[in-house]
Amino acid sequence: MGFDAGQPGFAQAPGPRPVIALNSIRKVYGQGEAEVRALDGVNLTIQRGEFVAIVGASGSGKSTMMNIIGCLDAPSTGQYLMDGIQTGELDEYQLAQIRNRKIGFVFQSFNLIPRTRAVDNVAMPLAYRKVHRRERHELALEALDAVGLSSRAGHLPSQLSGGQQQRVAIARALVGQPVLLPRGRADGRPRHPLLARDPRPVRGAALPRPHDRDDHPRARSRCPRRPRGAHAGRPHHRGLRLGVRRTDGIGSGRCRMIAESIRFALSGIAANKMRSVLTTLGIVIGISAVITLLAVGAGTSNLIKDQIGKLGTNVLTVNRAVATGGRTTGGSATATRTRSTSLTIADQQSLGDPVLAPDVATAAPVVQAQSVTATLGSSTHSISSALGTSPSYFGITAFTAAAGRVLDDADAGQRAVVLGNSVAADLAQNVASLVGQTVSLNNQDFTVVGVLAPKGTSGLNDPDDVAMVPIDTAQGTFTGYTQSLSSIAVQAKSADVMTEAQNEIQQILDARHQVTSDTRDYQVRNQAQVLSTATSTTQTLTILLSAVAGISLLVGGIGVMNIMLVTVTERTREIGIRKAIGATRGNIVLQFLVESLIISTLGGIVGILIGFGASSFQLFGIRPEVQWWTVWLSVAVSAGIGLVFGIYPANKAAKLRPIDALRYE
C-alpha cells in the first residue's frame, strides 16, 4: 500500500504549515578545487495563495532551487518542508507520491511525451494515481477545455504549435489539483514563477502571467486569486472539476497500473514498428526451429515404432556373426574367430523344440540373394531384398497378400515368387494383374503367385521392395547350395516373453555351436531392443538439434536486451518526465518489462505459427508431429526470455534520477 501525500506515513511539522519552507538549503556540486556552490544557506517560506517569482542572473542557482522545490533533486544540507512534509525523510517511492499529488510541473521546454496524444499527456499524472481510465479521460478533456484546446485533444505534440504545447503542459500540471505549481520562463525572461494554491477543489484555475509584476531580482509578489472562471485572458471557459475520486482498493489499483503499463508498452512498440519486428526475429527463428525439430523427432520416433510394429513386436532375428580383421562380432564377443560362422537348417529346426524352447512359437530360415533384377516386358526393377524362405516366415513378419496368396508348402522347389508392392508397382500399373504372370528374376522365369500388401516406406528403407521365393529354389537359382543361412526369423509366443525366448535361443545355439557368451559366432536381435535403441538415438539427435535451435533463442534474447537498452537510452528524457509527474521506480520497471515481455511473446506466437507451418510438410518420408507440450513450452520460454533479458534494461531505466533524466539530451 503506497503512502498518500498528506496521509499518515509522512512526517509533518506541527502547527500552521506553509506550502514551501526552505531552511539553510545548500547544494554543492563537485569536490575540492572543482567544488561549486549552487545554493548556499537559502531560506524561503511561501504561503498558500502566494505568487512568487524567482529571478536572477544566469548561473545564480534558480534552476537548482526549483529542482529542489519540485523534489526532483535533494539539497546537500538543510531542511525542506513541502506542505508540512519533511522531504529529507522520504524514500524514493514517497517522493514520487509527493510529485504526483502535490506538485504540478510546467516545464520551460513543455516536456510533453512524443507519440502520445495531448489528452493522454494531460491524463498521465492521474494514471500514476491509479484513477479509473474513463474518469481521468474526462478530467483531462475538462483541463484541455479550460485552456482552450479541447478541439486538439487527439493531436500529437508534433502537431501542436509552441503555444499550444505550453497550454497542454499547463493543463497537465493542473489536472491533479496540486498545491504547488512551479513554472519555467515562458517569455524569454529569467523568471521562475511559483503558485501556491489552496488544495480544495475549485471551479477555476488561476494562471500566473510573468509580466504582471516587477522584474526586480529580489521582488516578492503576492497576488489575489482570480475570480472564479477567469483564465489568463480567456474568460467564459468552463471551470475544472479538480476533485479526483479514490481508487477502488489496492487490487483494483494494481490491475489498472498493469493495464496502463501494457498500454504504454504497446504505444512504445507501435512507435517503432520496424525495430520491434527485427527484434523479434531471433525469438521467431528459435521458437519455430525448436517446434519443427521436436516435431520431426516425434514423427521419426513414431514412424520407427510403426515400422517395427509392422514387422512384428514379438520377433527375434538370429544373424551370422560378421568376421572383421580376424575377429568376430557376434553378440558381445570380441575374441579371435576359431570356427565357422554358419547358421544351418538344423539350427533353425532345433529352435522349434518345445522342451528346450517353450517360449518360441515358430522359426523360419532365410537366405538372401544379392543383385536380383525383376523384368516384365519392357519394365524392370532392381530388387533391394530378394529372399528365400519358408511359408512360416510370412506369419512371423506379418506380411499378408493384397492379391493372390503367399507361399505354401506346395511351392517347395517350384519357381514361384511373391512380389512386394513396390516391385509390383514398377512392373505393372495394376498390381493385381501380375498374379499368374511370369516375370524374369535374373533371366530365370518365375510365376507370380501373389502380391504383398504395402507396409509403407520409412525414409531410405522400403520394406515393400522385396521378392520372396521358396528357400530351396533360392539356393538352387541365386545363392548356390550351401548349408549357411543368412538369418533365422523367430517368433516368440508373446511380446511378454521376449527375453525368455532370447535366452532359450542362445542356450540352444551355444550348445550346438560349442561357444560361450564371449565367443558366439552369431547374434540375436530383439525387435524390442531395436525399437528402444532407435528411439533413444532419435531422441538424442532431437535433443542435440533442439540445443542448436536453443542457441538462436539465446541470441534472440540478447537482441531483445540490446534493443531495450537502446530504447531506454532514447527515452531517457521521457523517463524523467514520467518520474517528475509521479511515476515510481516500480512503474518504470513494469512499463519496460512489459514492453520486453510483449515483444518476446509476440515473437514466440509467430514462431509457433511458423513451426506449425513447417511441420505440415513431409521431410524424407517423415511426417512431423507437433507435440502440444512444445507449444506451451515455447510460450513459456519466449515469455521467460522477455522477463530475464528485460530485467536489466528495466532496472537501468528505473534507477535514473528524475533530474538527470530530464537533463539528458
Beta strands, then each sheet from edge to edge (+ up, - down):
strand 1: 20-29
strand 2: 36-46
strand 3: 51-55
strand 4: 77-82
strand 5: 85-86
strand 6: 180-182
strand 7: 191-196
strand 8: 315-320
strand 9: 323-324
strand 10: 327-328
strand 11: 360-369
strand 12: 372-376
strand 13: 379-383
strand 14: 385-389
strand 15: 401-404
strand 16: 416-419
strand 17: 438-441
strand 18: 444-452
strand 19: 466-470
strand 20: 487-492
strand 21: 522-526
sheet 1: 2+ 1- 4+ 5-
sheet 2: 3+ 7- 6+
sheet 3: 13+ 12- 17+ 18- 16- 19+ 14+ 11- 20+ 8- 21+
sheet 4: 9+ 10-
sheet 5: 13+ 12- 17+ 18- 15+
end
